[in-house]
Amino acid sequence: MKFQNIENPPDYIDPATQETHYGLRRALRGLKKEAKKTWQLLQDPFGNYQGESLFPSHVDVLVIGGGAIGSSIACFLRDRGMSGCRVAVLDRDFTPNFDLPEYARASTTFSMGGLHHQYSLPENIEMSMFGAEYLRNIKHHCHLTGGEEEVPDVHYTPGGYLFCAGEAEAATMEENHQLQKKLGVHNVLLSPPQLQARFPWLNTEGIVLASLGMEKEGWFDPYLYLNAIKKKAINMGVEYVRGEAVNFLRRSNSGIHMDSYDDGAYQAVNECVVKDDKGEMKTITFAFCVIAAGAHTAQVANLLSIGDKEASQGLLFIPVPVEARKRFVYCFEAPKGPGINMPMVVDPSGTYFRREGLGNYYICGKSPAPQEEPPVGDFEVDYAYFNNKIKPHLENRVQGFEQLEVSNGWAGYTDYNYVDQNPLLGLHPAYFNIHFATGFSGLGIQAAPAIGRAVTELLLDGHFRTIDLSRFLLRRIITGDKVRETCRV
Ligand SMILES: Cc1cc2nc3c(=O)[nH]c(=O)nc-3n(C[C@H](O)[C@H](O)[C@H](O)COP(=O)(O)OP(=O)(O)OC[C@H]3O[C@@H](n4cnc5c(N)ncnc54)[C@H](O)[C@@H]3O)c2cc1C
């Protein structure tokens, strides 16, 4: 198939009607590719083959976005014994060699890797509990068969979250605590005097109630998690393709009937146009596609006319409500700070901080108020935001933080669901084979294993089997239903 105008491709024309030998030629091309791949695997059966050197033209499931979410989906899908199911992960931002910097713009790379169970929605609690179990046993779950290679250690550091509530949030905290207890979470509520006794360095002024995680909460290295899950996926046969999804090809199909479309008007999509790292255009045909493109998911959805204001079909008119929101993380040194006896503290102002390592280093951040949202585009760190909006809270809250020194910081983009800040999962109502997994808005890393399992269930079983995430289905963008999580960092 040739592309005359790849920026704005023409309507799909079935090549079989244009070229009588197309089927044979395609089969020969496929055989040639398979032979080349087999040869490559024979040269290096387990070691360094990264699964991306050959371009797959046909797959069963194409995952667009190979960050923590996309890679977890691919890994769980293969792990359900689907050796006959060809799974490819497409990402524009990785290098074939694990030693080189990769995922330089992905949210996964910039995440703080925090995990807690103190949510108000049972779905979020259960996902993070599964995440904790999975991460603490990552060596077992991501064990590689054959070869000498080790699963990367994700440096899981056990450490409770301490959420501090002011007058306005105390009742909700108590209510959430009851639900958490019912679901098997082990945390305790502390009054200000109890808080003071446990953490003498904490100024309890303005705190009415606090909730401290006692078990399984903590933080880990998100990049190492991505490496572990990706290596496991590749080890099981998932193919990683370096390239950018730049278009989808449509195919008129009179046999498919969709609600709100006239007979014969529905155009199915089963081919993605990919710009590879040399700038060449190629296509991947798929049976199912999962879009897990993080903060850029709405742009990929646009390629499917989702969010097209000119669209005649109501289902396509509404965009996938995910956008990139810039977040800063600051690192500082405080030789007189609390040191090791310090949980991840979330102050009533929304400022959060925790120790980093065993020295006198700490990291912190704060989600900006709507009117303070920083402009998107670059990775510059705004140190004035630290000085004006965060530092005063740190100095006030912790004895020993008065003389802190900022050492550095980083900026990253989160996949923010601007409608209800909760995950958006599953089929788009206008397509029978396009799934989404996006909009995690600050909990995507801890949820990644649970999302990998949940999307696999949707694809293979047609419904959720373990954690019921029906309230997170993407179709709520059409029905207008919102899900509210009251415990956000
Ligand atoms: C500063 C910061 C701190 C955070 N802290 C936490 C935390 O403590 N705990 C927590 O649970 N979560 C946290 N998060 C959120 C978490 O990092 C994200 O929710 C999660 O990483 C999302 O993973 P993802 O795989 O969906 O997205 P990403 O990691 O962004 O991966 C998406 C991938 O899609 C690829 N892609 C995009 N468009 C295309 C295209 N057209 N073609 C091909 N590939 C494409 C990109 O290259 C990218 O690699 C934090 C986020 C930030 C920014």
The ligand as a Gaussian input file, in Angstrom:
#p B3LYP/6-31G(d) Opt

LIG

0 1
 C        5.786000      15.046000      39.002000
 C        4.864000      13.860000      38.992000
 C        4.716000      13.099000      40.143000
 C        3.865000      11.986000      40.151000
 N        3.786000      11.242000      41.293000
 C        3.010000      10.128000      41.298000
 C        2.981000       9.307000      42.462000
 O        3.640000       9.576000      43.461000
 N        2.181000       8.203000      42.418000
 C        1.444000       7.859000      41.319000
 O        0.754000       6.847000      41.354000
 N        1.472000       8.619000      40.209000
 C        2.232000       9.749000      40.159000
 N        2.278000      10.529000      39.044000
 C        1.402000      10.189000      37.907000
 C        2.003000       9.070000      37.077000
 O        3.348000       9.342000      36.801000
 C        1.235000       8.926000      35.763000
 O       -0.163000       8.842000      36.025000
 C        1.658000       7.669000      35.031000
 O        3.055000       7.645000      34.869000
 C        0.995000       7.603000      33.682000
 O        1.627000       6.570000      32.953000
 P        1.320000       6.375000      31.419000
 O        2.015000       5.154000      30.975000
 O       -0.149000       6.482000      31.191000
 O        1.921000       7.684000      30.720000
 P        3.409000       7.961000      30.217000
 O        4.407000       7.480000      31.170000
 O        3.453000       9.416000      29.865000
 O        3.510000       7.084000      28.915000
 C        2.803000       7.437000      27.750000
 C        3.678000       7.103000      26.566000
 O        2.924000       7.353000      25.375000
 C        3.828000       7.738000      24.374000
 N        3.089000       8.430000      23.320000
 C        2.320000       9.548000      23.433000
 N        1.792000       9.863000      22.236000
 C        2.239000       8.923000      21.353000
 C        2.053000       8.717000      19.950000
 N        1.290000       9.539000      19.199000
 N        2.673000       7.658000      19.371000
 C        3.460000       6.826000      20.107000
 N        3.669000       6.981000      21.425000
 C        3.075000       8.016000      22.041000
 C        4.812000       8.650000      25.090000
 O        6.036000       8.685000      24.391000
 C        4.922000       7.984000      26.454000
 O        6.083000       7.181000      26.574000
 C        3.120000      11.642000      38.988000
 C        3.272000      12.411000      37.831000
 C        4.141000      13.500000      37.814000
 C        4.309000      14.285000      36.542000

